[in-house]
Amino acid sequence: MARTKSSSRWLQEHVNDPYVRQAKKDGYRSRSSYKLIELNQKDRLIRPGMLVMDLGSAPGGWSQVAAALVGDKGRVLATDILPMDPLVNVDFIQGDFREEAVLNQILEQLHGQKPDLVMSDMLPNISGISSADQAGAIYLLELALDMVRRVLKPGGSFVAKLFQGVGSDAYLKELRAAFEKVSIRKPAASRSRSREVYVVAKGFKG
């Protein structure tokens, strides 16, 4: 099948992307690892000994960074619909957490603990129809916030990918009601022409 202009442009960008090349060199699973590294440097989200939940974790770029930062006394619980190769210090559950059986499996893996941080770099399947893609992205954020309300430790943090557009202001309003402080970040590894930003919410009100 012939490539569209946009997919050809993406492929060329991806091949020439310095973060893609750097990820291969540094042994990271994805270029998105650098987004979390920068967010953590700025907002001090992850410390040794923490319990971190990673939603939409495959291929594991964020889990890989978080596992190194929490160390041997911490733990990362990751989940995705897609498979993910094992990582040291990461417990992975494959499945759709909207399904009760998968959600129960996740809750069981917490062993009664509440995560210090919930993070989500989830992205919907891109259709190329901007209104549908935006709605899909907001829906995933709502799912992530539902999980946060269910499991996050009071005073804990939440970091997630957000596409600015229809529904994003209303979502930020929801976050500001649930957390003490909400910030918007644009890591250097985010492509400049993308509407992608990251929300960092701290001080969960519980």
VEXDREN-103539 format. One record per residue: x, y, z of N, C-alpha, C, O in turn. Coordinates in Angstrom, 1 decimal. Example, Ala and Ser with C-alpha at 12.3 -4.5 7.8 and 13.67 -1.06 7.14 Angstrom:
(gudo (13.2, -5.7, 7.8), (12.3, -4.5, 7.8), (13.2, -3.3, 7.8), (14.2, -3.3, 8.5)),
(gudo (12.8, -2.2, 7.1), (13.7, -1.1, 7.1), (12.9, 0.0, 7.9), (13.4, 1.1, 8.0)),
! end
This chain:
(gudo (0.8, -1.2, 0.0), (0.0, 0.0, 0.0), (0.9, 1.2, 0.0), (1.9, 1.3, 0.8)),
(gudo (0.5, 2.2, -0.8), (1.4, 3.4, -0.9), (1.3, 4.2, 0.3), (0.2, 4.3, 1.0)),
(gudo (2.4, 4.8, 0.7), (2.4, 5.7, 1.9), (1.8, 7.0, 1.6), (1.9, 7.6, 0.5)),
(gudo (1.0, 7.6, 2.6), (0.5, 8.9, 2.5), (1.7, 9.9, 2.7), (2.7, 9.5, 3.2)),
(gudo (1.4, 11.2, 2.3), (2.5, 12.2, 2.5), (2.8, 12.3, 3.9), (4.0, 12.5, 4.3)),
(gudo (1.7, 12.3, 4.8), (2.0, 12.5, 6.2), (2.7, 11.4, 6.8), (3.6, 11.6, 7.7)),
(gudo (2.4, 10.1, 6.4), (3.2, 9.0, 7.0), (4.6, 8.9, 6.5), (5.5, 8.6, 7.2)),
(gudo (4.8, 9.4, 5.3), (6.2, 9.4, 4.7), (7.0, 10.5, 5.5), (8.2, 10.3, 5.8)),
(gudo (6.3, 11.6, 5.8), (7.0, 12.7, 6.6), (7.3, 12.2, 8.0), (8.4, 12.5, 8.5)),
(gudo (6.4, 11.5, 8.6), (6.6, 11.0, 9.9), (7.8, 10.0, 9.9), (8.7, 10.1, 10.8)),
(gudo (7.8, 9.1, 8.9), (8.9, 8.1, 8.9), (10.3, 8.8, 8.7), (11.2, 8.4, 9.4)),
(gudo (10.3, 9.8, 7.9), (11.6, 10.6, 7.7), (12.0, 11.3, 8.9), (13.1, 11.3, 9.3)),
(gudo (11.0, 11.9, 9.6), (11.3, 12.6, 10.9), (11.8, 11.6, 11.9), (12.8, 11.9, 12.6)),
(gudo (11.1, 10.4, 12.0), (11.5, 9.4, 13.0), (12.9, 8.9, 12.8), (13.7, 8.8, 13.7)),
(gudo (13.3, 8.6, 11.5), (14.6, 8.1, 11.2), (15.7, 9.2, 11.5), (16.7, 8.8, 12.0)),
(gudo (15.4, 10.5, 11.3), (16.3, 11.5, 11.5), (16.3, 12.1, 12.9), (17.0, 13.0, 13.3)),
(gudo (15.3, 11.7, 13.7), (15.1, 12.2, 15.0), (16.3, 12.0, 16.0), (16.6, 10.8, 16.2)),
(gudo (16.9, 13.0, 16.5), (18.0, 12.8, 17.4), (17.7, 12.0, 18.7), (18.5, 11.3, 19.2)),
(gudo (16.4, 12.2, 19.1), (16.0, 11.4, 20.3), (15.8, 9.9, 20.0), (16.1, 9.1, 20.9)),
(gudo (15.4, 9.6, 18.8), (15.3, 8.2, 18.4), (16.7, 7.6, 18.4), (17.0, 6.5, 18.9)),
(gudo (17.7, 8.3, 17.8), (19.1, 7.8, 17.7), (19.7, 7.7, 19.1), (20.4, 6.7, 19.5)),
(gudo (19.4, 8.7, 20.0), (19.9, 8.7, 21.3), (19.4, 7.6, 22.2), (20.1, 6.9, 23.0)),
(gudo (18.1, 7.3, 22.0), (17.4, 6.2, 22.7), (18.1, 4.8, 22.4), (18.3, 4.0, 23.3)),
(gudo (18.4, 4.6, 21.1), (19.1, 3.4, 20.7), (20.5, 3.3, 21.4), (20.9, 2.3, 21.9)),
(gudo (21.2, 4.5, 21.4), (22.5, 4.5, 22.0), (22.5, 4.3, 23.5), (23.3, 3.6, 24.0)),
(gudo (21.5, 4.9, 24.2), (21.4, 4.8, 25.6), (20.7, 3.5, 26.1), (20.6, 3.2, 27.3)),
(gudo (20.1, 2.8, 25.2), (19.4, 1.5, 25.6), (18.0, 1.7, 26.1), (17.4, 0.8, 26.7)),
(gudo (17.4, 2.8, 25.7), (16.0, 3.1, 26.1), (15.1, 2.5, 25.0), (15.4, 2.4, 23.9)),
(gudo (13.9, 2.1, 25.5), (12.9, 1.4, 24.6), (12.2, 2.4, 23.6), (11.7, 2.0, 22.6)),
(gudo (12.2, 3.7, 24.0), (11.5, 4.6, 23.1), (12.0, 6.0, 23.4), (12.6, 6.3, 24.5)),
(gudo (11.8, 6.9, 22.4), (12.2, 8.3, 22.6), (11.5, 9.0, 23.7), (11.9, 10.0, 24.3)),
(gudo (10.3, 8.5, 24.1), (9.5, 9.1, 25.1), (10.2, 9.0, 26.5), (9.8, 9.8, 27.4)),
(gudo (11.1, 8.1, 26.6), (11.9, 8.1, 27.9), (12.4, 9.4, 28.3), (12.5, 9.8, 29.5)),
(gudo (12.9, 10.2, 27.3), (13.5, 11.5, 27.6), (12.5, 12.5, 28.0), (12.8, 13.4, 28.8)),
(gudo (11.3, 12.3, 27.6), (10.2, 13.2, 28.1), (10.0, 13.0, 29.6), (9.9, 14.0, 30.4)),
(gudo (10.0, 11.8, 30.1), (9.8, 11.5, 31.5), (11.0, 12.0, 32.3), (10.9, 12.5, 33.4)),
(gudo (12.2, 11.7, 31.7), (13.4, 12.2, 32.4), (13.4, 13.7, 32.6), (13.7, 14.1, 33.7)),
(gudo (13.0, 14.4, 31.6), (13.0, 15.9, 31.7), (11.9, 16.3, 32.7), (12.1, 17.2, 33.5)),
(gudo (10.7, 15.7, 32.6), (9.6, 16.0, 33.5), (10.0, 15.8, 35.0), (9.7, 16.5, 35.9)),
(gudo (10.7, 14.7, 35.2), (11.2, 14.3, 36.5), (12.2, 15.3, 37.1), (12.2, 15.6, 38.2)),
(gudo (13.1, 15.7, 36.2), (14.1, 16.7, 36.6), (13.5, 18.0, 37.0), (13.9, 18.6, 38.0)),
(gudo (12.4, 18.4, 36.3), (11.8, 19.7, 36.6), (10.9, 19.6, 37.8), (10.8, 20.5, 38.7)),
(gudo (10.1, 18.5, 37.9), (9.1, 18.4, 38.9), (9.3, 17.4, 40.0), (8.5, 17.2, 40.9)),
(gudo (10.4, 16.7, 40.0), (10.8, 15.7, 41.1), (9.7, 14.8, 41.4), (9.2, 14.7, 42.5)),
(gudo (9.2, 14.0, 40.4), (8.1, 13.2, 40.5), (8.4, 11.8, 41.1), (7.6, 11.2, 41.8)),
(gudo (9.6, 11.3, 40.9), (10.0, 9.9, 41.2), (11.2, 9.9, 42.1), (12.2, 10.5, 41.9)),
(gudo (11.0, 9.2, 43.3), (12.1, 9.1, 44.3), (12.3, 7.6, 44.6), (11.4, 6.8, 44.4)),
(gudo (13.5, 7.3, 45.1), (13.7, 5.9, 45.5), (12.6, 5.4, 46.5), (12.2, 6.1, 47.4)),
(gudo (12.2, 4.1, 46.3), (11.3, 3.5, 47.2), (9.8, 3.7, 46.9), (9.0, 3.1, 47.6)),
(gudo (9.5, 4.5, 45.9), (8.2, 4.8, 45.5), (7.5, 3.6, 44.8), (8.1, 2.7, 44.3)),
(gudo (6.1, 3.6, 44.9), (5.3, 2.7, 44.1), (4.7, 3.6, 43.0), (4.0, 4.5, 43.2)),
(gudo (5.0, 3.2, 41.7), (4.6, 3.9, 40.5), (3.7, 3.1, 39.7), (4.0, 1.9, 39.4)),
(gudo (2.6, 3.6, 39.2), (1.7, 2.9, 38.2), (1.9, 3.6, 36.9), (1.8, 4.8, 36.7)),
(gudo (2.1, 2.7, 35.8), (2.3, 3.2, 34.5), (1.2, 2.7, 33.6), (1.1, 1.5, 33.3)),
(gudo (0.3, 3.6, 33.2), (-0.9, 3.2, 32.3), (-0.5, 3.3, 30.8), (0.0, 4.4, 30.4)),
(gudo (-0.8, 2.3, 30.0), (-0.5, 2.4, 28.6), (1.0, 2.3, 28.4), (1.6, 3.1, 27.7)),
(gudo (1.7, 1.3, 29.1), (3.1, 1.3, 29.3), (3.9, 0.9, 28.1), (5.1, 1.3, 28.0)),
(gudo (3.4, 0.0, 27.2), (4.2, -0.5, 26.1), (4.7, 0.6, 25.2), (4.0, 1.5, 24.9)),
(gudo (5.9, 0.5, 24.7), (6.9, -0.6, 24.8), (7.7, -0.7, 26.1), (8.5, -1.5, 26.3)),
(gudo (7.5, 0.3, 27.0), (8.2, 0.3, 28.3), (9.1, 1.4, 28.5), (9.9, 1.4, 29.5)),
(gudo (9.1, 2.5, 27.7), (10.1, 3.6, 27.9), (9.9, 4.3, 29.2), (10.9, 4.6, 29.8)),
(gudo (8.7, 4.5, 29.6), (8.5, 5.2, 30.9), (8.7, 4.3, 32.1), (9.3, 4.7, 33.1)),
(gudo (8.3, 3.0, 32.0), (8.5, 2.1, 33.0), (10.0, 1.9, 33.3), (10.4, 1.7, 34.4)),
(gudo (10.8, 1.8, 32.2), (12.2, 1.6, 32.3), (12.9, 2.8, 33.1), (13.7, 2.5, 34.0)),
(gudo (12.5, 4.0, 32.8), (13.0, 5.2, 33.5), (12.6, 5.1, 35.0), (13.4, 5.3, 35.9)),
(gudo (11.3, 4.9, 35.2), (10.8, 4.9, 36.6), (11.4, 3.8, 37.4), (11.7, 4.0, 38.6)),
(gudo (11.6, 2.6, 36.8), (12.1, 1.5, 37.6), (13.6, 1.8, 38.1), (13.9, 1.5, 39.2)),
(gudo (14.3, 2.5, 37.2), (15.7, 2.8, 37.6), (15.7, 3.9, 38.7), (16.5, 3.9, 39.6)),
(gudo (14.7, 4.8, 38.7), (14.6, 5.9, 39.7), (14.1, 5.4, 41.1), (14.5, 5.9, 42.1)),
(gudo (13.1, 4.4, 41.1), (12.6, 4.0, 42.3), (13.5, 3.0, 43.0), (13.5, 2.8, 44.3)),
(gudo (14.4, 2.4, 42.2), (15.4, 1.5, 42.8), (14.8, 0.2, 43.3), (13.7, -0.1, 43.1)),
(gudo (15.7, -0.6, 44.0), (15.3, -1.9, 44.5), (14.2, -1.9, 45.6), (13.5, -2.9, 45.7)),
(gudo (14.1, -0.8, 46.3), (13.1, -0.7, 47.3), (11.7, -0.2, 46.8), (10.7, -0.2, 47.6)),
(gudo (11.7, 0.2, 45.6), (10.5, 0.7, 45.0), (10.0, -0.3, 44.0), (10.5, -1.4, 43.8)),
(gudo (8.9, 0.0, 43.3), (8.3, -0.9, 42.4), (7.4, -0.1, 41.3), (6.9, 0.9, 41.6)),
(gudo (7.4, -0.7, 40.1), (6.6, -0.1, 39.1), (5.5, -1.2, 38.7), (5.9, -2.3, 38.4)),
(gudo (4.3, -0.8, 38.7), (3.2, -1.6, 38.2), (2.7, -1.1, 36.9), (2.2, 0.0, 36.8)),
(gudo (2.9, -1.8, 35.8), (2.6, -1.3, 34.4), (1.5, -2.1, 33.8), (1.3, -3.3, 34.1)),
(gudo (0.7, -1.5, 32.9), (-0.3, -2.2, 32.2), (-0.6, -1.6, 30.9), (-0.4, -0.4, 30.6)),
(gudo (-0.9, -2.5, 29.9), (-1.2, -2.0, 28.5), (-2.0, -3.1, 27.9), (-1.9, -4.3, 28.2)),
(gudo (-2.8, -2.7, 26.8), (-3.5, -3.7, 26.0), (-2.4, -4.5, 25.2), (-2.6, -5.7, 24.9)),
(gudo (-1.4, -3.8, 24.8), (-0.3, -4.5, 24.0), (0.7, -5.2, 24.9), (0.8, -4.9, 26.1)),
(gudo (1.4, -6.2, 24.3), (2.4, -6.9, 25.1), (3.6, -6.0, 25.4), (3.9, -5.0, 24.6)),
(gudo (4.3, -6.3, 26.4), (5.6, -5.6, 26.7), (6.6, -6.6, 27.2), (6.3, -7.4, 28.1)),
(gudo (7.8, -6.5, 26.7), (8.9, -7.3, 27.2), (9.2, -7.0, 28.6), (9.1, -5.9, 29.0)),
(gudo (9.6, -8.1, 29.4), (9.9, -7.9, 30.8), (11.0, -6.8, 31.1), (11.9, -6.6, 30.3)),
(gudo (10.8, -6.2, 32.2), (11.8, -5.2, 32.7), (12.1, -5.5, 34.2), (11.1, -5.9, 34.9)),
(gudo (13.3, -5.3, 34.6), (13.6, -5.6, 36.1), (12.9, -4.6, 36.9), (12.8, -3.4, 36.6)),
(gudo (12.3, -5.1, 38.0), (11.6, -4.2, 39.0), (10.2, -3.7, 38.5), (9.7, -2.7, 39.0)),
(gudo (9.7, -4.3, 37.4), (8.4, -3.9, 36.8), (7.5, -5.1, 36.7), (7.8, -6.1, 36.1)),
(gudo (6.3, -5.0, 37.4), (5.3, -6.0, 37.2), (4.3, -5.5, 36.1), (3.8, -4.4, 36.2)),
(gudo (4.1, -6.4, 35.1), (3.3, -6.0, 34.0), (2.1, -6.8, 33.9), (2.1, -8.0, 34.0)),
(gudo (1.0, -6.1, 33.6), (-0.3, -6.8, 33.4), (-0.8, -6.4, 32.0), (-1.1, -5.2, 31.8)),
(gudo (-1.0, -7.4, 31.2), (-1.5, -7.1, 29.8), (-3.0, -7.3, 29.8), (-3.6, -8.3, 30.3)),
(gudo (-3.7, -6.2, 29.3), (-5.1, -6.2, 29.2), (-5.7, -4.8, 29.2), (-5.0, -3.9, 29.4)),
(gudo (-7.0, -4.8, 29.1), (-7.7, -3.5, 29.0), (-8.3, -3.2, 30.4), (-9.2, -3.9, 30.9)),
(gudo (-7.8, -2.2, 31.1), (-8.2, -2.0, 32.5), (-9.6, -1.5, 32.7), (-10.1, -1.3, 33.8)),
(gudo (-10.3, -1.3, 31.5), (-11.8, -1.0, 31.6), (-12.5, -2.3, 31.9), (-13.7, -2.2, 32.4)),
(gudo (-11.9, -3.4, 31.7), (-12.5, -4.7, 32.0), (-12.3, -5.1, 33.4), (-11.2, -4.9, 34.0)),
(gudo (-13.4, -5.5, 34.0), (-13.4, -5.8, 35.5), (-12.3, -6.8, 35.9), (-11.7, -6.6, 36.9)),
(gudo (-12.2, -7.8, 35.1), (-11.2, -8.9, 35.4), (-9.8, -8.3, 35.4), (-8.9, -8.6, 36.3)),
(gudo (-9.4, -7.4, 34.5), (-8.1, -6.8, 34.4), (-7.9, -5.8, 35.5), (-6.9, -5.8, 36.2)),
(gudo (-8.9, -5.0, 35.8), (-8.9, -4.0, 36.9), (-8.6, -4.7, 38.2), (-7.8, -4.3, 39.0)),
(gudo (-9.4, -5.9, 38.4), (-9.2, -6.6, 39.7), (-7.8, -7.2, 39.8), (-7.2, -7.2, 40.9)),
(gudo (-7.2, -7.6, 38.6), (-5.8, -8.1, 38.6), (-4.9, -7.0, 39.0), (-3.9, -7.2, 39.8)),
(gudo (-5.1, -5.8, 38.5), (-4.2, -4.6, 38.9), (-4.3, -4.3, 40.3), (-3.3, -4.1, 41.0)),
(gudo (-5.6, -4.2, 40.8), (-5.8, -3.9, 42.3), (-5.2, -5.0, 43.2), (-4.6, -4.6, 44.2)),
(gudo (-5.2, -6.2, 42.8), (-4.6, -7.3, 43.5), (-3.1, -7.1, 43.6), (-2.4, -7.4, 44.6)),
(gudo (-2.5, -6.7, 42.5), (-1.0, -6.5, 42.4), (-0.6, -5.4, 43.2), (0.6, -5.3, 43.6)),
(gudo (-1.5, -4.5, 43.6), (-1.1, -3.4, 44.5), (-0.9, -3.9, 45.9), (-0.2, -3.2, 46.7)),
(gudo (-1.4, -5.0, 46.3), (-1.2, -5.6, 47.6), (-1.7, -4.6, 48.7), (-1.0, -4.6, 49.7)),
(gudo (-2.7, -3.9, 48.4), (-3.2, -3.0, 49.5), (-2.5, -1.7, 49.5), (-2.9, -0.8, 50.3)),
(gudo (-1.5, -1.5, 48.7), (-0.7, -0.2, 48.7), (-1.4, 0.8, 47.8), (-2.1, 0.4, 46.8)),
(gudo (-1.1, 2.0, 48.0), (-1.5, 3.1, 47.1), (-0.3, 3.7, 46.4), (0.6, 4.1, 47.0)),
(gudo (-0.4, 3.8, 45.0), (0.8, 4.4, 44.3), (1.1, 5.8, 44.7), (0.1, 6.6, 45.1)),
(gudo (2.3, 6.2, 44.7), (2.7, 7.6, 45.0), (2.6, 8.4, 43.7), (2.4, 9.6, 43.8)),
(gudo (2.6, 7.7, 42.6), (2.5, 8.4, 41.3), (1.8, 7.5, 40.3), (2.1, 6.3, 40.2)),
(gudo (0.8, 8.1, 39.6), (0.2, 7.4, 38.4), (0.7, 8.2, 37.2), (0.5, 9.4, 37.1)),
(gudo (1.2, 7.5, 36.2), (1.6, 8.2, 34.9), (1.0, 7.5, 33.7), (0.7, 6.3, 33.7)),
(gudo (0.7, 8.4, 32.7), (0.0, 7.9, 31.5), (0.6, 8.6, 30.3), (0.5, 9.8, 30.2)),
(gudo (1.2, 7.8, 29.4), (1.6, 8.3, 28.1), (0.7, 7.7, 27.0), (1.2, 7.6, 25.9)),
(gudo (-0.5, 7.4, 27.4), (-1.4, 6.7, 26.5), (-1.8, 7.6, 25.3), (-1.9, 8.8, 25.4)),
(gudo (-2.0, 6.9, 24.2), (-2.4, 7.6, 22.9), (-3.4, 6.8, 22.2), (-3.2, 5.5, 22.1)),
(gudo (-4.5, 7.4, 21.7), (-5.5, 6.5, 21.0), (-4.9, 6.1, 19.6), (-3.9, 6.7, 19.1)),
(gudo (-5.5, 5.2, 19.0), (-5.2, 4.8, 17.6), (-5.5, 6.0, 16.7), (-6.7, 6.4, 16.7)),
(gudo (-4.5, 6.6, 16.1), (-4.7, 7.8, 15.3), (-5.4, 7.5, 14.0), (-5.0, 6.7, 13.2)),
(gudo (-6.6, 8.2, 13.7), (-7.3, 8.0, 12.5), (-7.0, 9.0, 11.4), (-7.3, 8.8, 10.3)),
(gudo (-6.4, 10.2, 11.9), (-6.2, 11.3, 11.0), (-7.3, 12.3, 10.9), (-7.2, 13.3, 10.3)),
(gudo (-8.4, 11.9, 11.6), (-9.6, 12.8, 11.7), (-9.4, 13.5, 13.0), (-9.6, 12.9, 14.1)),
(gudo (-9.0, 14.8, 13.0), (-8.5, 15.5, 14.2), (-9.6, 15.5, 15.3), (-9.2, 15.4, 16.5)),
(gudo (-10.9, 15.7, 14.9), (-11.9, 15.8, 16.0), (-12.1, 14.4, 16.7), (-12.2, 14.4, 17.9)),
(gudo (-12.0, 13.3, 15.9), (-12.1, 12.0, 16.5), (-10.9, 11.7, 17.3), (-11.0, 11.1, 18.4)),
(gudo (-9.7, 12.0, 16.8), (-8.5, 11.8, 17.6), (-8.4, 12.5, 18.9), (-8.0, 12.0, 19.9)),
(gudo (-8.9, 13.8, 18.9), (-8.9, 14.6, 20.1), (-9.9, 14.0, 21.1), (-9.6, 13.9, 22.3)),
(gudo (-11.1, 13.6, 20.6), (-12.1, 13.0, 21.5), (-11.5, 11.7, 22.1), (-11.7, 11.4, 23.3)),
(gudo (-10.8, 10.9, 21.3), (-10.2, 9.7, 21.8), (-9.1, 9.9, 22.9), (-9.0, 9.2, 23.8)),
(gudo (-8.3, 11.0, 22.6), (-7.2, 11.3, 23.6), (-7.8, 11.8, 24.9), (-7.3, 11.4, 26.0)),
(gudo (-8.9, 12.6, 24.9), (-9.6, 13.0, 26.1), (-10.2, 11.9, 26.9), (-10.2, 11.8, 28.1)),
(gudo (-10.8, 10.9, 26.1), (-11.4, 9.8, 26.7), (-10.3, 9.0, 27.5), (-10.6, 8.5, 28.6)),
(gudo (-9.2, 8.8, 26.9), (-8.1, 8.1, 27.6), (-7.7, 8.8, 28.9), (-7.4, 8.2, 29.9)),
(gudo (-7.6, 10.1, 28.8), (-7.3, 10.9, 30.0), (-8.3, 10.8, 31.1), (-8.0, 10.7, 32.3)),
(gudo (-9.6, 10.7, 30.7), (-10.7, 10.5, 31.7), (-10.5, 9.1, 32.3), (-10.7, 9.0, 33.5)),
(gudo (-10.2, 8.1, 31.5), (-10.0, 6.8, 32.1), (-8.8, 6.8, 33.1), (-8.9, 6.2, 34.2)),
(gudo (-7.7, 7.5, 32.7), (-6.6, 7.6, 33.6), (-7.0, 8.3, 34.9), (-6.5, 7.9, 36.0)),
(gudo (-7.8, 9.4, 34.8), (-8.2, 10.1, 36.0), (-9.1, 9.2, 36.9), (-9.1, 9.3, 38.1)),
(gudo (-9.9, 8.4, 36.3), (-10.8, 7.5, 37.0), (-9.9, 6.5, 37.8), (-10.2, 6.2, 39.0)),
(gudo (-8.8, 6.0, 37.2), (-7.9, 5.1, 37.9), (-7.2, 5.9, 39.1), (-7.0, 5.4, 40.2)),
(gudo (-6.8, 7.1, 38.8), (-6.2, 8.0, 39.8), (-7.1, 8.1, 41.0), (-6.6, 7.9, 42.2)),
(gudo (-8.3, 8.4, 40.8), (-9.3, 8.6, 41.9), (-9.5, 7.3, 42.7), (-9.8, 7.3, 43.9)),
(gudo (-9.3, 6.2, 42.0), (-9.5, 4.9, 42.7), (-8.3, 4.5, 43.5), (-8.4, 3.9, 44.6)),
(gudo (-7.0, 4.7, 43.0), (-5.9, 4.1, 43.6), (-4.8, 5.1, 44.2), (-4.1, 4.7, 45.1)),
(gudo (-4.8, 6.3, 43.8), (-3.6, 7.2, 44.1), (-3.6, 7.6, 45.6), (-4.7, 7.8, 46.2)),
(gudo (-2.5, 7.6, 46.2), (-2.3, 8.0, 47.6), (-2.6, 9.5, 47.8), (-2.2, 10.3, 46.9)),
(gudo (-3.3, 9.9, 48.8), (-3.5, 11.3, 49.1), (-2.2, 12.0, 49.1), (-1.2, 11.5, 49.8)),
(gudo (-2.1, 13.1, 48.5), (-0.8, 13.9, 48.4), (0.0, 13.4, 47.2), (1.1, 14.0, 46.9)),
(gudo (-0.4, 12.3, 46.5), (0.4, 11.8, 45.4), (0.3, 12.6, 44.1), (-0.4, 13.7, 44.1)),
(gudo (1.0, 12.2, 43.1), (1.1, 12.9, 41.8), (0.6, 12.1, 40.6), (0.5, 10.9, 40.7)),
(gudo (0.3, 12.9, 39.6), (-0.2, 12.3, 38.3), (0.4, 13.1, 37.2), (0.4, 14.3, 37.2)),
(gudo (0.9, 12.3, 36.2), (1.5, 13.0, 35.0), (0.9, 12.3, 33.8), (0.9, 11.0, 33.7)),
(gudo (0.5, 13.1, 32.8), (-0.2, 12.5, 31.6), (0.0, 13.3, 30.4), (0.2, 14.6, 30.5)),
(gudo (0.0, 12.6, 29.2), (0.0, 13.3, 27.9), (-1.3, 13.9, 27.7), (-2.4, 13.3, 27.9)),
(gudo (-1.3, 15.2, 27.2), (-2.6, 15.9, 26.9), (-2.4, 16.6, 25.5), (-1.4, 17.3, 25.3)),
(gudo (-3.4, 16.5, 24.6), (-3.4, 17.2, 23.4), (-4.3, 18.4, 23.6), (-5.5, 18.3, 23.9)),
(gudo (-3.8, 19.6, 23.3), (-4.5, 20.8, 23.5), (-5.6, 20.9, 22.4), (-5.3, 20.8, 21.2)),
(gudo (-6.8, 21.2, 22.8), (-7.9, 21.2, 21.8), (-9.2, 21.1, 22.5), (-9.3, 21.3, 23.7)),
(gudo (-10.2, 20.7, 21.8), (-11.6, 20.5, 22.4), (-11.5, 19.5, 23.6), (-11.1, 18.4, 23.4)),
(gudo (-12.1, 20.0, 24.7), (-12.1, 19.2, 25.9), (-10.9, 19.3, 26.8), (-11.0, 18.9, 28.0)),
(gudo (-9.8, 19.9, 26.4), (-8.6, 20.0, 27.2), (-8.8, 21.0, 28.4), (-8.4, 20.7, 29.5)),
(gudo (-9.5, 22.1, 28.1), (-9.7, 23.1, 29.2), (-10.6, 22.5, 30.3), (-10.4, 22.7, 31.5)),
(gudo (-11.7, 21.8, 29.9), (-12.6, 21.1, 30.9), (-11.8, 20.1, 31.7), (-12.1, 19.9, 32.9)),
(gudo (-10.9, 19.3, 31.0), (-10.2, 18.3, 31.7), (-9.2, 18.9, 32.7), (-9.1, 18.4, 33.9)),
(gudo (-8.6, 20.0, 32.4), (-7.7, 20.7, 33.3), (-8.5, 21.3, 34.5), (-7.9, 21.3, 35.6)),
(gudo (-9.7, 21.7, 34.3), (-10.5, 22.2, 35.4), (-10.8, 21.0, 36.4), (-10.8, 21.2, 37.6)),
(gudo (-11.1, 19.8, 35.8), (-11.3, 18.6, 36.6), (-10.1, 18.3, 37.5), (-10.1, 18.0, 38.7)),
(gudo (-8.9, 18.4, 36.8), (-7.6, 18.1, 37.5), (-7.4, 19.1, 38.7), (-7.0, 18.7, 39.7)),
(gudo (-7.7, 20.4, 38.4), (-7.4, 21.4, 39.4), (-8.4, 21.3, 40.6), (-8.0, 21.7, 41.7)),
(gudo (-9.5, 20.6, 40.4), (-10.4, 20.3, 41.5), (-9.9, 19.2, 42.3), (-10.2, 19.1, 43.5)),
(gudo (-9.1, 18.3, 41.7), (-8.7, 17.1, 42.4), (-7.3, 17.2, 43.0), (-6.9, 16.4, 43.8)),
(gudo (-6.5, 18.2, 42.5), (-5.1, 18.3, 43.0), (-4.8, 19.7, 43.5), (-5.5, 20.7, 43.1)),
(gudo (-3.8, 19.8, 44.3), (-3.4, 21.1, 44.8), (-2.7, 22.0, 43.8), (-3.0, 23.2, 43.7)),
(gudo (-1.9, 21.4, 42.9), (-1.2, 22.2, 41.9), (-1.2, 21.4, 40.6), (-0.9, 20.2, 40.5)),
(gudo (-1.5, 22.1, 39.5), (-1.4, 21.5, 38.1), (-0.6, 22.4, 37.2), (-0.8, 23.6, 37.1)),
(gudo (0.4, 21.8, 36.6), (1.3, 22.5, 35.7), (1.2, 21.9, 34.3), (1.0, 20.7, 34.1)),
(gudo (1.5, 22.7, 33.3), (1.6, 22.2, 31.9), (3.1, 22.3, 31.5), (3.8, 23.3, 31.7)),
(gudo (3.6, 21.2, 30.9), (5.0, 21.1, 30.5), (5.1, 20.7, 29.0), (4.2, 20.0, 28.5)),
(gudo (6.1, 21.2, 28.4), (6.4, 20.8, 27.0), (7.8, 20.4, 26.9), (8.7, 21.2, 26.7)),
(gudo (8.1, 19.1, 27.1), (9.5, 18.6, 27.2), (10.2, 18.8, 25.8), (9.5, 18.8, 24.8)),
(gudo (11.5, 19.0, 25.8), (12.2, 19.2, 24.6), (12.0, 18.0, 23.6), (12.1, 18.2, 22.4)),
(gudo (11.8, 16.8, 24.1), (11.6, 15.6, 23.2), (10.3, 15.6, 22.6), (10.1, 14.8, 21.7)),
(gudo (9.3, 16.5, 23.0), (8.1, 16.6, 22.3), (8.3, 17.4, 21.0), (8.9, 18.4, 21.0)),
(gudo (7.8, 16.8, 19.9), (8.0, 17.6, 18.6), (7.3, 18.9, 18.7), (6.2, 19.0, 19.1)),
(gudo (8.0, 19.9, 18.2), (7.5, 21.3, 18.4), (6.2, 21.6, 17.7), (5.4, 22.4, 18.1)),
(gudo (6.0, 20.9, 16.5), (4.7, 21.2, 15.8), (3.5, 20.4, 16.4), (2.4, 20.6, 16.0)),
(gudo (3.8, 19.5, 17.3), (2.7, 18.7, 17.9), (2.0, 19.5, 19.0), (2.6, 20.3, 19.7)),
(gudo (0.7, 19.2, 19.1), (-0.2, 19.9, 20.2), (0.0, 19.1, 21.5), (-0.6, 19.5, 22.5)),
(gudo (0.9, 18.2, 21.5), (1.2, 17.4, 22.7), (1.8, 18.2, 23.8), (2.9, 18.9, 23.6)),
(gudo (1.3, 18.2, 25.0), (1.9, 18.7, 26.2), (1.7, 17.7, 27.3), (1.1, 16.6, 27.1)),
(gudo (2.3, 17.9, 28.5), (2.1, 17.0, 29.6), (1.6, 17.8, 30.8), (2.0, 18.9, 31.1)),
(gudo (0.6, 17.2, 31.4), (0.1, 17.8, 32.7), (0.8, 17.1, 33.8), (0.9, 15.9, 33.9)),
(gudo (1.2, 17.9, 34.8), (1.8, 17.4, 36.0), (0.9, 17.9, 37.1), (0.9, 19.1, 37.4)),
(gudo (0.3, 17.0, 37.8), (-0.7, 17.3, 38.9), (-0.1, 16.8, 40.2), (0.2, 15.6, 40.3)),
(gudo (0.1, 17.7, 41.2), (0.7, 17.3, 42.5), (-0.3, 17.6, 43.6), (-1.0, 18.5, 43.6)),
(gudo (-0.1, 16.8, 44.7), (-0.9, 17.0, 45.9), (-2.4, 16.5, 45.7), (-3.3, 17.3, 45.8)),
(gudo (-2.6, 15.2, 45.4), (-3.9, 14.7, 45.2), (-4.7, 14.9, 46.5), (-4.3, 14.5, 47.6)),
(gudo (-5.9, 15.4, 46.4), (-6.8, 15.7, 47.5), (-7.5, 14.5, 48.1), (-8.0, 14.5, 49.2)),
(gudo (-7.5, 13.4, 47.3), (-8.0, 12.1, 47.8), (-9.6, 12.1, 47.8), (-10.1, 11.1, 48.2)),
! end
